[in-house]
Every structure is written in C-alpha cells, then in structure tokens.
Amino acid sequence: MSVAVEMVKCACADCVCVVGASEAIMADGRGFCSDTCASHHQDGAGCAHAGCLCHG
C-alpha cells in the first residue's frame, strides 16, 4: 500500500498554513509555504497569507 501526500503544514513552527507538497519551498530539508518562512523571517515579516500571524 502506498500513500500520496498532497498537502503539508508549513515547517515554520508559528505558521498555520498548509501548502501543496509539490509547491512547498524547500529549505533545510523541510517544506515551507513562503520564502519568508523558509528564510526564518530574517526581515521580521510574516508569510502574508490571510489569517496567519507568523513572524518566526
């Protein structure tokens, strides 16, 4: 039996976003919803997705 994962939670601990596995931005071997989350919020900005208040 095989399982196909289509959606994953952003690897940013504070983020509530879910992203398509094939669309995730990979960094440090983990999938993120945006470049901002993938760069660990170096500029202090959030991911800018509606309803998400993450800032790393």
C-alpha positions, 0 to 999 in steps of 0.5 A: 500500500502506498500513500500520496501526500498532497498537502503539508503544514508549513515547517515554520513552527508559528505558521498555520498554513498548509501548502501543496507538497509539490509547491512547498519551498524547500529549505533545510530539508523541510517544506515551507509555504513562503520564502519568508518562512523558509528564510526564518523571517530574517526581515521580521515579516510574516508569510502574508497569507490571510489569517496567519500571524507568523513572524518566526 
